């Protein structure tokens, strides 16, 4: 392990960088969301009136938007605390298993909440509960779509990690974070000789922003011209990566040789998936 490598597991040795932007506290965000939801729900209930029914349209739109936002925040919430696997590149199965369990638990929580809300509508026998039904339906289908995309990424990562082992790469150049959540990055070679990987598009199954301290280096499993998996030391966050300019590297992949091509095929990296 080089001197640049972070220590191996669960967030030990993490350093808070001075001058980093301070994020609003979680309770404060939840309170703001709750107040906005109550306001939108109340506005949507004007559908029950005779003269203010037109106000129900913006209320319903706001209600749906807040439901989608809440679902997004739930399923992509970053890990908190120490993860139950080594993050020094030695536990390829543990990282996949934990990500899979987190996604499934969050989806189960979402489905449970939706079931409670839907059941409450007929059981309450109240006209004031009627707008909860469309919010629950939107939440269910949105959450199913998000969690399905997350599980697809985790399954692809698992296939890659069955074939390739982790190697440490540093530094990591953060190129862009798109509104869709897709990240663009470049991996250094890790030996101080300069150069690095081609620009890589990255999809993170859990987490909304750049993983903390990712620029210090990551564990990479794969083949740069085909793609692979990145794991962040300490936090244990996982990303699936593939070359951004996939078509431009077609000739390089064609010259890769039989062994590299076969490994990429077994890892599911022979075609573009991001």
Secondary structure, DSSP 8 states (H G I E B T S, - for coil): --TTS--SBTTTT----TT------HHHHHHHHHHHHHHHHHHHGGGGSSSSTTHHHHHHHHHHHHHHHHHHHHHT----S--SSB-SS--HHHHHHHHHHHHHHHHHHHHHHHHHHHHHHHHHT-GGGHHHHHHHHHHHHHHHHHHHHHHHHHHHHHHHHTT---EEE--EEEEEE-TTS-EEEEE--SSSS------EEEE-SS-SS--TTGGG-EEEEEETTTEEEEEETTT--EEEEEESSTGGGHHHHHTS-HHHHHHHHHTT-SS---
